[in-house]
């Protein structure tokens, strides 16, 4: 949700990057939009897949009150 709102806010800057007064803001908005898209794509399918492949997820042992 945060990435979508940030992307919508930066979209007008990225589109009008050739206008006067936006020599720095336009290209910077384009880079930020690219980072938002890339990070969203990586956080979706890639990171969980890598975690399941290379990390060990072992079940926790149950805690019993009577055992010593």
DOKOLGU-424350 format. One record per atom (N, C-alpha, C): atom name; x, y, z. Coordinates in Angstrom, 2 decimals. Layout:
BEGIN
<r name="CA" east="X" north="Y" up="Z"/>
...
# end
This chain:
BEGIN
<r name="N" east="0.82" north="-1.18" up="0.00"/>
<r name="CA" east="0.00" north="0.00" up="0.00"/>
<r name="C" east="0.87" north="1.25" up="0.00"/>
<r name="N" east="1.93" north="1.23" up="0.78"/>
<r name="CA" east="2.82" north="2.39" up="0.83"/>
<r name="C" east="3.51" north="2.60" up="-0.51"/>
<r name="N" east="3.92" north="1.52" up="-1.16"/>
<r name="CA" east="4.58" north="1.64" up="-2.46"/>
<r name="C" east="3.63" north="2.18" up="-3.51"/>
<r name="N" east="2.36" north="1.78" up="-3.45"/>
<r name="CA" east="1.38" north="2.27" up="-4.43"/>
<r name="C" east="1.15" north="3.77" up="-4.25"/>
<r name="N" east="0.99" north="4.21" up="-3.03"/>
<r name="CA" east="0.74" north="5.63" up="-2.77"/>
<r name="C" east="1.97" north="6.47" up="-3.14"/>
<r name="N" east="3.16" north="5.98" up="-2.81"/>
<r name="CA" east="4.38" north="6.69" up="-3.18"/>
<r name="C" east="4.54" north="6.74" up="-4.69"/>
<r name="N" east="4.25" north="5.64" up="-5.36"/>
<r name="CA" east="4.32" north="5.61" up="-6.82"/>
<r name="C" east="3.36" north="6.56" up="-7.47"/>
<r name="N" east="2.14" north="6.63" up="-6.95"/>
<r name="CA" east="1.16" north="7.57" up="-7.50"/>
<r name="C" east="1.59" north="9.02" up="-7.27"/>
<r name="N" east="2.25" north="9.28" up="-6.15"/>
<r name="CA" east="2.71" north="10.64" up="-5.88"/>
<r name="C" east="3.89" north="11.04" up="-6.76"/>
<r name="N" east="4.74" north="10.08" up="-7.11"/>
<r name="CA" east="5.92" north="10.38" up="-7.92"/>
<r name="C" east="5.66" north="10.28" up="-9.41"/>
<r name="N" east="4.57" north="9.71" up="-9.81"/>
<r name="CA" east="4.28" north="9.52" up="-11.23"/>
<r name="C" east="4.23" north="10.83" up="-12.01"/>
<r name="N" east="3.57" north="11.88" up="-11.53"/>
<r name="CA" east="3.58" north="13.15" up="-12.29"/>
<r name="C" east="4.99" north="13.74" up="-12.44"/>
<r name="N" east="5.82" north="13.59" up="-11.43"/>
<r name="CA" east="7.21" north="14.07" up="-11.54"/>
<r name="C" east="7.98" north="13.29" up="-12.58"/>
<r name="N" east="7.79" north="11.98" up="-12.61"/>
<r name="CA" east="8.52" north="11.14" up="-13.56"/>
<r name="C" east="8.05" north="11.40" up="-14.99"/>
<r name="N" east="6.77" north="11.62" up="-15.18"/>
<r name="CA" east="6.24" north="11.86" up="-16.53"/>
<r name="C" east="6.72" north="13.21" up="-17.05"/>
<r name="N" east="6.72" north="14.22" up="-16.20"/>
<r name="CA" east="7.14" north="15.55" up="-16.63"/>
<r name="C" east="8.59" north="15.84" up="-16.38"/>
<r name="N" east="9.45" north="14.86" up="-16.51"/>
<r name="CA" east="10.86" north="15.06" up="-16.17"/>
<r name="C" east="11.59" north="15.96" up="-17.16"/>
<r name="N" east="11.03" north="16.19" up="-18.34"/>
<r name="CA" east="11.69" north="17.05" up="-19.32"/>
<r name="C" east="11.31" north="18.52" up="-19.18"/>
<r name="N" east="10.40" north="18.83" up="-18.28"/>
<r name="CA" east="9.95" north="20.21" up="-18.11"/>
<r name="C" east="11.00" north="21.05" up="-17.40"/>
<r name="N" east="10.86" north="22.36" up="-17.54"/>
<r name="CA" east="11.76" north="23.28" up="-16.86"/>
<r name="C" east="11.60" north="23.17" up="-15.35"/>
<r name="N" east="12.71" north="23.26" up="-14.66"/>
<r name="CA" east="12.68" north="23.22" up="-13.21"/>
<r name="C" east="12.64" north="21.83" up="-12.61"/>
<r name="N" east="12.57" north="20.83" up="-13.45"/>
<r name="CA" east="12.53" north="19.44" up="-12.95"/>
<r name="C" east="13.74" north="18.64" up="-13.43"/>
<r name="N" east="14.86" north="19.31" up="-13.60"/>
<r name="CA" east="16.05" north="18.64" up="-14.11"/>
<r name="C" east="16.57" north="17.60" up="-13.13"/>
<r name="N" east="16.37" north="17.81" up="-11.85"/>
<r name="CA" east="16.84" north="16.87" up="-10.85"/>
<r name="C" east="15.70" north="15.99" up="-10.34"/>
<r name="N" east="14.55" north="16.60" up="-10.11"/>
<r name="CA" east="13.41" north="15.85" up="-9.53"/>
<r name="C" east="12.88" north="14.77" up="-10.46"/>
<r name="N" east="12.84" north="15.03" up="-11.77"/>
<r name="CA" east="12.29" north="14.07" up="-12.72"/>
<r name="C" east="13.08" north="12.77" up="-12.77"/>
<r name="N" east="14.38" north="12.83" up="-13.04"/>
<r name="CA" east="15.15" north="11.59" up="-13.06"/>
<r name="C" east="15.18" north="10.88" up="-11.70"/>
<r name="N" east="15.19" north="11.66" up="-10.62"/>
<r name="CA" east="15.19" north="11.04" up="-9.29"/>
<r name="C" east="13.87" north="10.30" up="-9.06"/>
<r name="N" east="12.76" north="10.88" up="-9.49"/>
<r name="CA" east="11.46" north="10.21" up="-9.35"/>
<r name="C" east="11.42" north="8.93" up="-10.19"/>
<r name="N" east="12.05" north="8.95" up="-11.36"/>
<r name="CA" east="12.10" north="7.75" up="-12.20"/>
<r name="C" east="12.88" north="6.64" up="-11.52"/>
<r name="N" east="14.00" north="6.98" up="-10.91"/>
<r name="CA" east="14.80" north="5.98" up="-10.20"/>
<r name="C" east="14.04" north="5.42" up="-9.01"/>
<r name="N" east="13.37" north="6.28" up="-8.25"/>
<r name="CA" east="12.61" north="5.82" up="-7.09"/>
<r name="C" east="11.47" north="4.90" up="-7.52"/>
<r name="N" east="10.80" north="5.23" up="-8.61"/>
<r name="CA" east="9.74" north="4.36" up="-9.12"/>
<r name="C" east="10.29" north="2.99" up="-9.54"/>
<r name="N" east="11.45" north="2.98" up="-10.16"/>
<r name="CA" east="12.08" north="1.71" up="-10.53"/>
<r name="C" east="12.43" north="0.87" up="-9.32"/>
<r name="N" east="12.93" north="1.51" up="-8.28"/>
<r name="CA" east="13.26" north="0.79" up="-7.05"/>
<r name="C" east="12.00" north="0.24" up="-6.39"/>
<r name="N" east="10.92" north="1.02" up="-6.40"/>
<r name="CA" east="9.66" north="0.54" up="-5.82"/>
<r name="C" east="9.14" north="-0.69" up="-6.56"/>
<r name="N" east="9.19" north="-0.66" up="-7.86"/>
<r name="CA" east="8.71" north="-1.80" up="-8.65"/>
<r name="C" east="9.59" north="-3.02" up="-8.41"/>
<r name="N" east="10.91" north="-2.81" up="-8.43"/>
<r name="CA" east="11.83" north="-3.93" up="-8.23"/>
<r name="C" east="11.68" north="-4.55" up="-6.85"/>
<r name="N" east="11.60" north="-3.72" up="-5.82"/>
<r name="CA" east="11.48" north="-4.26" up="-4.47"/>
<r name="C" east="10.15" north="-4.97" up="-4.27"/>
<r name="N" east="9.09" north="-4.46" up="-4.88"/>
<r name="CA" east="7.79" north="-5.13" up="-4.76"/>
<r name="C" east="7.83" north="-6.50" up="-5.43"/>
<r name="N" east="8.46" north="-6.58" up="-6.59"/>
<r name="CA" east="8.55" north="-7.86" up="-7.29"/>
<r name="C" east="9.44" north="-8.84" up="-6.53"/>
<r name="N" east="10.50" north="-8.35" up="-5.91"/>
<r name="CA" east="11.37" north="-9.25" up="-5.15"/>
<r name="C" east="10.73" north="-9.72" up="-3.86"/>
<r name="N" east="10.01" north="-8.85" up="-3.19"/>
<r name="CA" east="9.39" north="-9.23" up="-1.92"/>
<r name="C" east="8.23" north="-10.19" up="-2.10"/>
<r name="N" east="7.62" north="-10.20" up="-3.26"/>
<r name="CA" east="6.50" north="-11.10" up="-3.50"/>
<r name="C" east="6.92" north="-12.54" up="-3.63"/>
<r name="N" east="7.40" north="-12.97" up="-4.78"/>
<r name="CA" east="7.71" north="-14.38" up="-4.96"/>
<r name="C" east="9.16" north="-14.79" up="-4.69"/>
<r name="N" east="10.12" north="-13.90" up="-4.88"/>
<r name="CA" east="11.52" north="-14.31" up="-4.86"/>
<r name="C" east="12.03" north="-14.58" up="-3.45"/>
<r name="N" east="11.83" north="-13.66" up="-2.52"/>
<r name="CA" east="12.36" north="-13.84" up="-1.17"/>
<r name="C" east="11.75" north="-15.03" up="-0.43"/>
<r name="N" east="10.44" north="-15.25" up="-0.47"/>
<r name="CA" east="9.92" north="-16.46" up="0.17"/>
<r name="C" east="10.45" north="-17.76" up="-0.45"/>
<r name="N" east="10.63" north="-17.75" up="-1.76"/>
<r name="CA" east="11.17" north="-18.93" up="-2.42"/>
<r name="C" east="12.60" north="-19.20" up="-1.96"/>
<r name="N" east="13.41" north="-18.17" up="-1.88"/>
<r name="CA" east="14.78" north="-18.34" up="-1.40"/>
<r name="C" east="14.80" north="-18.77" up="0.06"/>
<r name="N" east="13.91" north="-18.25" up="0.86"/>
<r name="CA" east="13.84" north="-18.65" up="2.26"/>
<r name="C" east="13.47" north="-20.10" up="2.43"/>
<r name="N" east="12.51" north="-20.57" up="1.67"/>
<r name="CA" east="12.12" north="-21.98" up="1.75"/>
<r name="C" east="13.21" north="-22.90" up="1.22"/>
<r name="N" east="13.98" north="-22.42" up="0.27"/>
<r name="CA" east="15.01" north="-23.25" up="-0.34"/>
<r name="C" east="16.26" north="-23.37" up="0.54"/>
<r name="N" east="16.70" north="-22.27" up="1.13"/>
<r name="CA" east="17.99" north="-22.26" up="1.80"/>
<r name="C" east="17.94" north="-22.18" up="3.32"/>
<r name="N" east="16.82" north="-21.90" up="3.92"/>
<r name="CA" east="16.72" north="-21.80" up="5.37"/>
<r name="C" east="16.02" north="-23.01" up="5.94"/>
<r name="N" east="16.33" north="-23.32" up="7.18"/>
<r name="CA" east="15.70" north="-24.46" up="7.83"/>
<r name="C" east="14.59" north="-23.95" up="8.75"/>
<r name="N" east="13.43" north="-24.49" up="8.56"/>
<r name="CA" east="12.30" north="-24.15" up="9.41"/>
<r name="C" east="11.90" north="-25.42" up="10.16"/>
<r name="N" east="12.29" north="-25.49" up="11.40"/>
<r name="CA" east="11.99" north="-26.66" up="12.21"/>
<r name="C" east="10.88" north="-26.31" up="13.19"/>
<r name="N" east="9.98" north="-27.26" up="13.44"/>
<r name="CA" east="8.91" north="-26.98" up="14.39"/>
<r name="C" east="9.46" north="-26.84" up="15.80"/>
<r name="N" east="8.85" north="-25.95" up="16.57"/>
<r name="CA" east="9.27" north="-25.77" up="17.96"/>
<r name="C" east="8.76" north="-26.93" up="18.80"/>
<r name="N" east="9.53" north="-27.27" up="19.83"/>
<r name="CA" east="9.10" north="-28.33" up="20.72"/>
<r name="C" east="8.05" north="-27.77" up="21.67"/>
<r name="N" east="7.07" north="-28.58" up="21.95"/>
<r name="CA" east="6.00" north="-28.15" up="22.83"/>
<r name="C" east="6.52" north="-27.98" up="24.26"/>
<r name="N" east="6.03" north="-26.98" up="24.92"/>
<r name="CA" east="6.42" north="-26.70" up="26.30"/>
<r name="C" east="5.47" north="-27.44" up="27.22"/>
<r name="N" east="6.01" north="-28.29" up="28.09"/>
<r name="CA" east="5.17" north="-29.00" up="29.04"/>
<r name="C" east="5.51" north="-28.52" up="30.44"/>
<r name="N" east="4.52" north="-28.26" up="31.24"/>
<r name="CA" east="4.73" north="-27.71" up="32.59"/>
<r name="C" east="5.23" north="-28.75" up="33.58"/>
<r name="N" east="4.86" north="-29.99" up="33.40"/>
<r name="CA" east="5.22" north="-31.01" up="34.36"/>
<r name="C" east="6.60" north="-31.61" up="34.16"/>
<r name="N" east="7.17" north="-31.45" up="32.98"/>
<r name="CA" east="8.47" north="-32.07" up="32.71"/>
<r name="C" east="9.60" north="-31.26" up="33.29"/>
<r name="N" east="10.63" north="-32.00" up="33.75"/>
<r name="CA" east="11.80" north="-31.30" up="34.30"/>
<r name="C" east="13.02" north="-31.63" up="33.51"/>
# end
